[in-house]
Amino acid sequence: MMQFGSIQWLQDGPFALHRWASLKESFPLFLHAFLYTLGISIGALILSGILGIIFGSLSAAQSKFLRGVSRVYVEFFQNTPLLIQVFFVYYGLPLVNVVMPVYLIGIICVGIYQGAYIAEVVRSGVQSVAKGQSEAAYSQGFNYWQTMFLIVLPQAWRIMLPPLTNQVVNLIKNTSVIAIISGADIMFTANSWSSMNLNYVPAFTLAGLLYFILCFPLAKWARNMEEKNKRAYSR
């Protein structure tokens, strides 16, 4: 009886073999979604890296105004949901005749949102460098940005690298929000494909695997770097 039930489950259940065979036939569709997600992630990473470095560096500026600008950016985007930001750009900007493709919306929204978190990582890294380094640079005639990019950030890079890598992992996972506005990413593809044939388990299993392929190597590398840093500072 139990054996018969197991066979029936394999034939008709959510893990039925024919459902996985159907997924195999549609694999090119998921491969396109994987590349789409990867493209958004790379574009958003470049944007978030630029914003993170700029606003993270401003957080250590002598000007209260510049520090205030940095805090406003960080606090606003860290304390409002990414989904609302995506909806605002997708539904709100067309009201003022600003229309962008979903792909670009994904890059901009995820990049700006994640940039606020990278800015905090940069701020922590900058603060970890002894102030004497900056003072010595100023005494040699360096201005603020020369000091930051030539003296401070290179020294802080080793400290910032593990948390920065973790933020890249978060960025990749946050791209799944684009599925809400019909971006052809992994999540949207898995949801739309499985809605047509009810093969939800294979679709979202593959979606999870594709995200794992993108995120796990970065997370593993970040842990290794963190361990190396701990060993270096314990000597």
C-alpha positions in Angstrom: 0.0 0.0 0.0 2.8 2.4 0.9 4.7 1.4 -2.2 1.7 2.0 -4.4 1.2 5.4 -2.7 4.9 6.3 -3.4 4.5 5.4 -7.1 1.4 7.4 -7.4 3.1 10.4 -5.7 5.9 10.2 -8.2 3.5 10.1 -11.1 1.0 12.8 -10.0 2.4 14.7 -7.0 4.3 18.0 -7.0 7.6 16.1 -7.4 6.3 14.0 -10.3 9.0 13.2 -12.9 7.0 14.6 -15.8 7.0 18.0 -14.1 10.8 18.0 -14.1 10.9 16.8 -17.7 8.8 19.8 -18.6 11.3 22.0 -16.8 14.2 20.6 -18.8 12.5 21.5 -22.0 12.1 25.1 -20.8 15.6 25.5 -19.4 16.7 28.0 -22.1 14.0 30.3 -20.7 15.5 30.1 -17.2 19.0 30.6 -18.6 17.8 33.8 -20.2 16.3 34.9 -16.8 19.7 34.0 -15.1 21.6 36.2 -17.5 19.0 39.0 -17.1 19.4 38.9 -13.4 23.1 38.8 -13.7 23.0 41.9 -16.0 20.9 43.8 -13.5 23.2 42.8 -10.7 26.3 44.0 -12.4 24.7 47.3 -13.4 23.3 47.9 -9.9 26.7 46.9 -8.4 28.5 49.5 -10.4 26.0 52.2 -9.5 25.8 51.2 -5.8 29.6 51.0 -5.6 30.0 54.6 -6.9 27.3 56.0 -4.6 28.6 54.0 -1.7 32.1 55.3 -2.0 31.0 58.9 -2.6 28.5 59.1 0.3 30.6 56.9 2.6 33.5 59.3 2.1 31.3 62.3 2.7 30.4 60.9 6.1 33.9 61.6 7.2 34.1 65.1 5.7 34.8 68.1 7.9 31.8 70.0 6.5 28.6 69.4 8.6 26.5 70.0 5.5 28.3 67.2 3.5 28.0 64.8 6.4 24.3 65.7 6.7 23.8 65.0 3.0 25.4 61.6 3.4 23.2 60.8 6.5 20.0 61.8 4.7 20.8 59.6 1.8 21.7 56.6 4.0 18.8 57.0 6.4 16.2 57.5 3.7 17.0 54.5 1.6 17.8 52.2 4.4 14.5 53.0 6.1 12.1 52.8 3.2 11.3 49.5 1.5 12.9 48.8 -1.9 9.5 47.7 -3.2 8.0 51.2 -2.6 11.0 52.8 -4.4 10.5 50.5 -7.4 6.8 51.3 -7.5 7.5 55.0 -7.3 9.8 54.9 -10.3 7.7 52.5 -12.3 4.2 54.0 -11.6 5.1 57.6 -10.4 7.6 58.9 -12.9 5.5 58.2 -16.0 3.0 60.8 -14.6 5.7 63.4 -15.3 6.5 61.8 -18.7 9.6 59.9 -17.5 9.3 56.4 -18.7 12.2 53.9 -18.4 12.5 50.2 -19.4 12.1 47.7 -16.5 15.7 46.6 -16.9 17.0 50.1 -16.3 14.5 50.6 -13.4 16.0 47.5 -11.8 19.5 48.8 -12.1 18.7 52.3 -10.8 16.5 51.2 -7.9 18.5 48.3 -6.6 21.8 50.3 -7.1 20.6 53.4 -5.2 19.1 51.3 -2.4 22.1 49.1 -2.0 24.4 52.1 -2.3 23.1 53.3 1.1 24.3 50.1 2.7 27.6 50.2 1.0 28.0 53.8 2.1 27.8 52.5 5.7 30.5 49.9 5.1 32.7 52.6 3.6 32.1 54.9 6.5 33.1 52.2 9.0 36.2 51.4 6.9 37.2 55.0 6.7 36.8 55.5 10.5 39.0 52.4 11.1 42.0 54.2 9.6 44.0 56.3 12.1 43.3 60.0 11.8 47.1 60.6 11.7 47.1 59.2 8.2 44.7 62.0 7.0 46.6 64.7 8.9 49.9 63.6 7.4 48.4 63.7 3.9 46.9 67.2 4.6 50.4 68.4 5.8 51.8 67.2 2.4 49.3 69.4 0.5 46.7 66.8 -0.3 43.1 67.9 -0.5 40.2 65.9 1.0 39.4 63.7 -2.0 43.1 63.1 -2.8 43.5 62.0 0.9 40.5 59.8 0.7 41.2 58.0 -2.5 45.0 57.8 -2.3 45.6 57.3 1.4 42.5 56.3 3.4 40.4 54.1 1.2 43.4 51.9 0.1 44.1 51.2 3.8 40.5 50.6 4.6 39.9 48.3 1.6 41.1 45.2 3.4 38.7 45.8 6.3 35.8 46.7 4.0 36.1 43.8 1.6 34.2 41.0 3.6 31.1 43.2 4.4 31.2 44.6 0.9 31.0 41.1 -0.5 28.0 40.4 1.8 26.3 43.5 0.4 26.9 42.2 -3.1 25.1 39.0 -2.1 22.2 41.0 -0.7 22.1 43.1 -3.9 21.7 40.0 -6.1 18.9 38.7 -3.9 17.2 42.1 -3.9 17.0 42.1 -7.7 14.1 39.6 -7.3 11.9 42.6 -6.4 11.9 43.5 -10.1 9.6 40.5 -10.7 6.8 42.6 -9.2 6.9 44.9 -12.2 7.3 42.0 -14.7 11.0 42.2 -15.1 12.2 39.0 -16.9 14.4 37.9 -14.0 14.6 34.5 -12.3 11.7 35.0 -9.9 9.3 36.4 -12.6 10.2 33.6 -15.0 9.7 30.9 -12.3 6.4 32.4 -11.3 5.0 33.0 -14.8 6.2 29.6 -16.1 4.8 27.6 -13.2 1.5 29.5 -13.3 0.9 28.2 -16.8 1.5 24.5 -16.0 1.3 24.3 -12.2 4.8 22.9 -11.9 5.7 25.2 -9.0 8.1 22.9 -7.2 10.5 22.3 -10.1 10.3 26.0 -11.1 11.1 27.5 -7.7 13.6 24.7 -7.0 15.6 25.8 -10.1 15.1 29.4 -9.2 16.6 28.8 -5.8 19.5 26.9 -7.3 20.2 29.7 -9.8 20.3 32.3 -7.0 22.5 29.9 -5.0 25.0 29.7 -8.0 25.2 33.5 -8.0 25.4 34.1 -4.3 27.2 31.1 -2.7 30.7 31.7 -4.2 30.6 35.3 -3.1 29.4 34.4 0.4 32.1 31.7 0.7 34.8 34.1 -0.5 33.6 36.8 2.0 33.9 34.3 4.9 37.4 33.3 3.8 38.5 36.9 3.6 37.1 37.5 7.0 39.0 34.6 8.5 42.2 35.8 6.8 41.7 39.3 8.3 41.2 37.8 11.8 44.4 35.7 11.5 46.3 38.7 10.2 45.2 41.0 13.1 45.7 38.3 15.7 49.4 38.0 15.0 
